[in-house]
Structure formats: structure tokens, C-alpha cells
Amino acid sequence: MSLKTFFNVFIGLVLPVASVIGGLIYFRYSEHFILGFPILYFWMFLWFILTSVCISCSWFFFDKKNYD
């Protein structure tokens, strides 16, 4: 596997999955609130958006030149 493919998979797949699982582990007992949501729910909602951003960045930096 080339370095380019590694970074593509890392940014588009590994980073979002690791962040969601890490957030579950880190925030599971927290009682803090952000914008009225428990911090764990806010973290999950935030990663819905950030996962799309990661996939878009992965496509833009690594796969865009393969398409016309």
C-alpha cells in the first residue's frame, strides 16, 4: 500500500472512527452540557459533520485528479 493510499484511508476512515470511539470512551461519564446537549451527544452530532468534511478532504487531496 502506498503512502498516498494510507493517508487517503486514514483521513477518510480511520480518523472519524477513532474520534467517535475516543469520544465515547472519554465523555461517557461527563455531565457537562454544550448548547443544551450532553457533551457526548454534542460530540456525536459534531462528528456527523466532520466525517463528511474528512471524506471530502480525502477526495479533494487524493482522488480528484482521477476524475475529469
SEPALUM-885990 format. One line per field, with one value per residue: residue number from 1; residue in three letters; x, y, z of N, C-alpha, C, CB in turn. Coordinates in steps of 0.001 Angstrom, whole numbers. Glycine has a CB too. Layout:
<recs>
k = NUM / ...
r = ALA / ...
n_xx = X / ...
n_yy = Y / ...
n_zz = Z / ...
ca_xx = X / ...
ca_yy = Y / ...
ca_zz = Z / ...
c_xx = X / ...
c_yy = Y / ...
c_zz = Z / ...
cb_xx = X / ...
cb_yy = Y / ...
cb_zz = Z / ...
</recs>
This chain:
<recs>
k = 1 / 2 / 3 / 4 / 5 / 6 / 7 / 8 / 9 / 10 / 11 / 12 / 13 / 14 / 15 / 16 / 17 / 18 / 19 / 20 / 21 / 22 / 23 / 24 / 25 / 26 / 27 / 28 / 29 / 30 / 31 / 32 / 33 / 34 / 35 / 36 / 37 / 38 / 39 / 40 / 41 / 42 / 43 / 44 / 45 / 46 / 47 / 48 / 49 / 50 / 51 / 52 / 53 / 54 / 55 / 56 / 57 / 58 / 59 / 60 / 61 / 62 / 63 / 64 / 65 / 66 / 67 / 68
r = MET / SER / LEU / LYS / THR / PHE / PHE / ASN / VAL / PHE / ILE / GLY / LEU / VAL / LEU / PRO / VAL / ALA / SER / VAL / ILE / GLY / GLY / LEU / ILE / TYR / PHE / ARG / TYR / SER / GLU / HIS / PHE / ILE / LEU / GLY / PHE / PRO / ILE / LEU / TYR / PHE / TRP / MET / PHE / LEU / TRP / PHE / ILE / LEU / THR / SER / VAL / CYS / ILE / SER / CYS / SER / TRP / PHE / PHE / PHE / ASP / LYS / LYS / ASN / TYR / ASP
n_xx = 856 / 626 / 1996 / 334 / -2199 / -2436 / -2652 / -5000 / -6938 / -6595 / -7374 / -10013 / -11329 / -10169 / -9555 / -12171 / -13559 / -11899 / -12050 / -14777 / -15068 / -13096 / -14216 / -16531 / -15405 / -14010 / -15916 / -18005 / -18880 / -19292 / -20919 / -21343 / -22687 / -23256 / -24578 / -27062 / -27116 / -26014 / -22492 / -21479 / -23445 / -23333 / -20731 / -21039 / -22936 / -21421 / -19408 / -20853 / -20948 / -18195 / -17153 / -18093 / -16660 / -14030 / -14085 / -14577 / -12248 / -10347 / -11074 / -10688 / -7900 / -6633 / -8027 / -9258 / -7970 / -8246 / -10644 / -12543
n_yy = -1169 / 2140 / 5274 / 7406 / 6164 / 5203 / 7625 / 8574 / 6653 / 6896 / 9590 / 9630 / 7473 / 6183 / 8301 / 9579 / 7343 / 6619 / 8982 / 9131 / 6785 / 7293 / 9581 / 8478 / 6880 / 8792 / 10779 / 9448 / 9451 / 12078 / 15021 / 17452 / 20153 / 21310 / 23821 / 23002 / 20271 / 17081 / 16552 / 14283 / 13608 / 15957 / 15696 / 13424 / 14390 / 16471 / 15020 / 13835 / 15848 / 16477 / 14068 / 14013 / 16197 / 15211 / 13059 / 14505 / 16097 / 14072 / 13067 / 15391 / 15957 / 13567 / 11978 / 13533 / 14226 / 11977 / 12082 / 13631
n_zz = 0 / -890 / 296 / -261 / -531 / 2048 / 3584 / 2449 / 3233 / 5977 / 6578 / 5577 / 6791 / 9162 / 10961 / 11509 / 12692 / 14858 / 16319 / 17051 / 18604 / 20527 / 21686 / 22808 / 24801 / 26321 / 27079 / 28383 / 31074 / 31629 / 32777 / 31669 / 29673 / 26340 / 24484 / 25414 / 25069 / 26260 / 26570 / 25284 / 23351 / 21840 / 20852 / 19199 / 17304 / 16226 / 14924 / 12878 / 10980 / 10718 / 9754 / 7144 / 6205 / 6453 / 4610 / 2268 / 2140 / 1857 / -664 / -2218 / -1947 / -2732 / -4664 / -6609 / -9023 / -10559 / -11818 / -14424
ca_xx = 0 / 1451 / 1801 / -838 / -3369 / -2503 / -3209 / -6381 / -7748 / -6506 / -8192 / -11411 / -11959 / -9615 / -9704 / -13526 / -13912 / -11132 / -12564 / -16068 / -14829 / -12383 / -15181 / -17378 / -14637 / -13613 / -17051 / -19125 / -19374 / -19323 / -22237 / -21310 / -23601 / -22892 / -25787 / -28207 / -26947 / -24881 / -21297 / -21335 / -24334 / -22778 / -19568 / -21533 / -23516 / -20310 / -18695 / -21642 / -20500 / -16754 / -16885 / -18287 / -15522 / -12862 / -14228 / -14408 / -10817 / -9668 / -11334 / -10096 / -6444 / -6054 / -8739 / -9890 / -7317 / -8641 / -11918 / -12481
ca_yy = 0 / 3338 / 6292 / 8183 / 5370 / 5181 / 8886 / 8643 / 5818 / 7442 / 10797 / 9374 / 6388 / 5924 / 9492 / 9700 / 6214 / 6741 / 10132 / 8776 / 5800 / 8007 / 10437 / 7621 / 6467 / 9951 / 11566 / 8602 / 9782 / 13529 / 15615 / 18812 / 20420 / 22305 / 24228 / 22268 / 18837 / 16469 / 16684 / 13088 / 13771 / 17019 / 15114 / 12566 / 15249 / 17173 / 14113 / 13646 / 16870 / 16368 / 12899 / 14462 / 17058 / 14341 / 12342 / 15494 / 16420 / 12907 / 13048 / 16570 / 15895 / 12327 / 11309 / 14470 / 14231 / 10777 / 12361 / 14767
ca_zz = 0 / -998 / 1324 / -674 / -181 / 3508 / 4056 / 1977 / 4129 / 7332 / 6699 / 5269 / 7541 / 10490 / 11811 / 12069 / 13563 / 16100 / 17081 / 17646 / 19670 / 21588 / 22376 / 23640 / 25978 / 27122 / 27578 / 28805 / 32410 / 31780 / 32994 / 31123 / 28566 / 25332 / 23770 / 25936 / 24855 / 26964 / 25740 / 24450 / 22195 / 21021 / 20174 / 18121 / 16265 / 15595 / 14027 / 11653 / 10039 / 10499 / 8920 / 5763 / 5872 / 6279 / 3350 / 1208 / 2069 / 1301 / -2098 / -2851 / -1971 / -3232 / -5751 / -7533 / -10323 / -11321 / -12477 / -15345
c_xx = 906 / 1108 / 570 / -2123 / -3546 / -3130 / -4665 / -7310 / -7741 / -7425 / -9670 / -12097 / -11463 / -9812 / -11124 / -13904 / -13183 / -11646 / -13899 / -15874 / -14084 / -13295 / -16115 / -16666 / -14373 / -14804 / -18173 / -19685 / -19486 / -20761 / -22288 / -22242 / -23014 / -24146 / -27015 / -28140 / -25863 / -23686 / -21083 / -22215 / -23822 / -21586 / -20015 / -22128 / -22426 / -19584 / -19540 / -21148 / -19017 / -16369 / -17065 / -17139 / -14269 / -12925 / -14045 / -12942 / -10027 / -9863 / -10614 / -8583 / -5892 / -6737 / -9294 / -9274 / -7651 / -9946 / -11787 / -13267
c_yy = 1237 / 4324 / 7146 / 7458 / 5314 / 6461 / 9049 / 7867 / 6392 / 8643 / 10485 / 8355 / 6293 / 7106 / 9654 / 8570 / 6310 / 7899 / 9822 / 7802 / 6449 / 8918 / 9642 / 7226 / 7653 / 10649 / 10721 / 8943 / 11284 / 14022 / 17057 / 18922 / 21469 / 22562 / 23410 / 20761 / 18311 / 16416 / 15461 / 13169 / 14860 / 16507 / 14235 / 13395 / 16003 / 16277 / 13663 / 14608 / 16698 / 15133 / 13246 / 15354 / 16215 / 13593 / 13291 / 15889 / 15274 / 12831 / 14195 / 16432 / 14659 / 11767 / 12252 / 14411 / 12995 / 10964 / 13584 / 15940
c_zz = 0 / 117 / 1022 / -284 / 1335 / 4049 / 3634 / 2906 / 5547 / 7512 / 6517 / 6158 / 8982 / 11434 / 12354 / 13031 / 14897 / 16955 / 17747 / 18801 / 20838 / 22385 / 23264 / 24928 / 26899 / 27786 / 28183 / 30180 / 32653 / 31941 / 32503 / 29930 / 27638 / 24507 / 24178 / 25746 / 25783 / 26018 / 24845 / 23217 / 21259 / 20212 / 19001 / 16978 / 15512 / 14597 / 12847 / 10585 / 9712 / 9685 / 7454 / 5307 / 5630 / 4954 / 2171 / 1044 / 1470 / -204 / -2801 / -2986 / -2679 / -4485 / -6822 / -8933 / -11164 / -12084 / -13366 / -14830
cb_xx = -976 / 1265 / 3046 / -811 / -3248 / -1105 / -2383 / -6486 / -7223 / -5067 / -7752 / -11519 / -11716 / -8136 / -9318 / -14528 / -13580 / -9642 / -12719 / -17005 / -14023 / -11252 / -15986 / -17792 / -13309 / -12867 / -17613 / -18696 / -18470 / -18655 / -22604 / -19876 / -24970 / -21681 / -25566 / -29431 / -26595 / -25243 / -20073 / -21675 / -25760 / -22361 / -18716 / -22584 / -24513 / -19334 / -18222 / -23163 / -20758 / -16038 / -17804 / -19616 / -15268 / -12761 / -15596 / -15253 / -10271 / -10174 / -12836 / -10434 / -5923 / -6098 / -9858 / -9787 / -5827 / -8777 / -13038 / -12990
cb_yy = -5 / 4000 / 7181 / 8441 / 3952 / 4989 / 10052 / 8097 / 4360 / 7839 / 11844 / 8933 / 5078 / 5594 / 10737 / 9744 / 4876 / 6938 / 11346 / 8165 / 4589 / 8814 / 11229 / 6367 / 5823 / 10941 / 12396 / 7178 / 9175 / 14210 / 15557 / 19206 / 20877 / 21819 / 24102 / 22772 / 18534 / 15035 / 16901 / 11835 / 14106 / 18206 / 14287 / 11585 / 16245 / 17677 / 12909 / 13862 / 18271 / 16339 / 11731 / 15210 / 18085 / 13343 / 11655 / 16733 / 16757 / 11628 / 13125 / 17825 / 15935 / 11303 / 10512 / 15881 / 14329 / 9590 / 12569 / 14376
cb_zz = 1234 / -2375 / 1438 / -2198 / -758 / 4102 / 3535 / 544 / 4140 / 7649 / 5678 / 3887 / 6839 / 10383 / 11028 / 10948 / 12876 / 15789 / 16165 / 16586 / 19126 / 21002 / 21376 / 22865 / 25556 / 26252 / 26460 / 28800 / 33447 / 30572 / 34471 / 30717 / 29089 / 24424 / 22276 / 25301 / 23379 / 27484 / 26621 / 25249 / 22657 / 21895 / 21169 / 18662 / 16883 / 16653 / 14790 / 11923 / 10609 / 11828 / 9308 / 5626 / 7003 / 7437 / 3274 / 1500 / 3458 / 1961 / -2367 / -2049 / -573 / -2155 / -5181 / -6986 / -10138 / -10386 / -11441 / -16709
</recs>
